């Protein structure tokens, strides 16, 4: 993916930057990203670096807090824990650079525990145990280093769609002499430990423990516990294991001396009474004992030599996906495994292996890479890169429809990957928002080649696929080609911009009736789109394959033309450049030096 391409280098935000960033000038080929988050005394702005990575620029809206911010960046740079974001670079404030102070770390896609509970309701017990263990591990790491978190809450514990936990709120993890006098965490966002009488803020390892338990209480019940006399967890969550409830109630005790002596002791007690990880004993043969025959224990047994299974990520008709740690290379991966009853079907196993083989041979930045494939005792799996940002479907569920400018480069990248597949003679045949995955740098990537078709290998006729994004010929079981994927990709664009599939999530028969019916343009409300997008979607979603884009190469060319036309109507150049330089040259839309250099956003 070329970063010299202005299509892939957004030059402006539709929303206004916050006042304290309005005069900043980014380095060459950097750009402001579309997202930002306001925190407690901090602002987190997404920026895109020259390599196309999404990073978080952490800054202090109050200009008098520059020394505090610098101390925070320095302290964070020396932390080394999986749930602690690493500081990449600190920008000091210099008159020549017109930026700073601020520091860069990875951008964390996802939502806080509080946001997730508000959206989905209380978490499952296994998820709560995972959050408790990972957040507690981070607290123990801090306490061992002689530091405190001081402000742990459901508002600064983040969960990515890939199941990873990140702990934020690092502005408070400093010795008190670095924090400006009179400042403390916002009580509206941070539960106050019972021992902090009359508004005093006196953090200790025991108040950190109380805040950890309070965050877990929120995840379990959807409520913030009162400072005193928290209601019995068994009344609010009858399915909570008794041992876990008792451990939480002890950690929430109003008297600090009645809590666990340390967070580590708290976690040990939870592991003893309600462990989420099965301890596997190697059986004598190559079959798992019937007493341990559950999907999770079977997978842990089969992969225990090479992987530590961390958490489930999702499940479908044919298999499930798990987050795991590769013990050899010390990295997190995703493991896709067939359901045990499916794995007994030789045809299904053959197709599963073929999926891994097809995806593995398509080495491309916009296609999720496959690492390994294996089988043991009836368990069949392959490992792939972990999509920490989840999928496009989960992005829309969390954030709603996206702006055209935000998705322009992402769609172009996906089309580049689809071109590679088509050039290799492979049709995906199941493109949908759930199968467009998002990596740690927020790049969209194609995954799940489960029903992909290599031309000439088998007859390319099947009614397989997801009805909401399948072309009419696919639903009818007729011959399919690259135009089938083009239809699905156009449907994904429609979904991302509107938040709904083109024809809803109805049955095959209902979707077909709408696809093949009259007045397609009115049915899809295409007149609500700008003219270039309307024409693109009308052709991309044409019921007749011959009237669509022939393949991904033609589709990408059309998409780039849409981007040119959309940006011409909202030319980002200053008025004097438009007057003296004239319109953007259609013959070289990706070489315009103006679009590459004009990366400053003003309020």
Secondary structure, DSSP 8 states (H G I E B T S, - for coil): --TT-GGGS----SS---GGGTT----TT-EEEEEEEE-SS-EEEEEE-TTS-EEEEEE-SSGGGHHHHHHHHHHHHT---TTS--EEEEE--BTTTTB-SEEEEE---SEEHHHHHHHH-S--HHHHHHHHHHHHHHHHHHHHTT-------TTSEEE-TTS-EEE--GGGSS-GGGS-TT----TTTS---TTSGGG-----HHHHHHHHHHHHHHHHHSS---SS----HHHH-TTS-HHHHHHHHHHT-SSGGGS-SSHHHHHHHHHHHH-SS------SSSS--GGG-SHHHHHHHHHTTTEEEEEEEEE-SSEEEEEEEETTTTEEEEEEEE-HHHHT-HHHHHHHHHHHHHHHH---TTB--EEEEEEETTEEEEEEE--TT-BHHHHHHHH-S--HHHHHHHHHHHHHHHHHHHHTTEE-----GGGEEE-TT--EEE---TT-EETTTS--B---S-GGG--HHHHTT-B--HHHHHHHHHHHHHHHHHSS-TTTT--HHHHHHHHHSS-HHHHTTGGGS-HHHHHHHHHHT-SSGGGS-SSHHHHHHHHHHHHHHHHHHT--S-HHHHHHH-S--GGGTT--HHHHH------
